[in-house]
Amino acid sequence: MNATLSKIDAGGRLIIPAHVRKALHLEYGGPVVLTLVDGELRVRSVAYAMAELQAHASSYLAGDDASVDAFLAARRAEAAKEEGASADTPDQADATTMESDRGA
């Protein structure tokens, strides 16, 4: 682990040395994401944080998550019921017939 000693100035700002900013691809005035984890402060560029979130979401979506599969199966069954019910109602059939008679 690379440790670097730094300071917090009178205004409460943390001084991040140039070599650390360069290693993290942090630019002057650029936004950062601060995260507290187990008593530690983690500093990441927004671009890095977004890339990490996208990678996490991609791996989650690519995985075989049973709850997602169950949700999708239930939604497909519900949609199939709705399609079957709407085709069985006389009003829908009459409306479809009337539209085809008008040339719609």
For each residue, the residues with C-beta under 8 A, 3 or more apart:
1:
2:
3:
4: 17 19 20
5:
6: 14 15 16 17
7: 14 15
8: 12 13 14 15
9: 12 13 15
10:
11:
12: 8 9
13: 8 9
14: 6 7 8 41
15: 6 7 8 9
16: 6 20 21 26 43
17: 4 6 20 21
18: 21 22
19: 4 22 23
20: 4 16 17 23 24 26
21: 16 17 18 24 26 27
22: 18 19 25 26
23: 19 20
24: 20 21 43 44 45 48
25: 22 45 47 48
26: 16 20 21 22 30 32 43 45
27: 21 30
28:
29:
30: 26 27 45 46
31: 45 46
32: 26 43 44 45 46
33: 43 44 45 46 48 49
34: 41 42 43
35: 41 42 44
36: 39 40 41 42
37: 40 42
38:
39: 36
40: 36 37
41: 14 34 35 36
42: 34 35 36 37
43: 16 24 26 32 33 34
44: 24 32 33 35 48 49 52
45: 24 25 26 30 31 32 33 48 49
46: 30 31 32 33 49 50
47: 25 50 51
48: 24 25 33 44 45 51 52
49: 33 44 45 46 52 53
50: 46 47 53 54
51: 47 48 54 55
52: 44 48 49 55 56
53: 49 50 56 57
54: 50 51 57 58
55: 51 52 58 59
56: 52 53 59 60
57: 53 54 60 61
58: 54 55 61 62
59: 55 56 62 63
60: 56 57 63 65
61: 57 58 68
62: 58 59
63: 59 60
64: 69
65: 60 68 69
66: 69 70
67: 70 71
68: 61 65 71 72
69: 64 65 66 72 73
70: 66 67 73 74
71: 67 68 74 75
72: 68 69 75 76
73: 69 70 76 77
74: 70 71 77 78
75: 71 72 78 79
76: 72 73 79 80
77: 73 74 80 81
78: 74 75 81 82
79: 75 76 82 83
80: 76 77 83 84
81: 77 78 84 85
82: 78 79 85 86
83: 79 80 86 87
84: 80 81 87 88
85: 81 82 88 89
86: 82 83 89 92
87: 83 84 92 93
88: 84 85 92
89: 85 86 92 93
90: 93 94
91: 94 95
92: 86 87 88 89 95 96
93: 87 89 90 96 97
94: 90 91 97 98
95: 91 92 98 99
96: 92 93 99 100
97: 93 94 100 101
98: 94 95 101 102
99: 95 96 102 104
100: 96 97 103 104
101: 97 98
102: 98 99
103: 100
104: 99 100
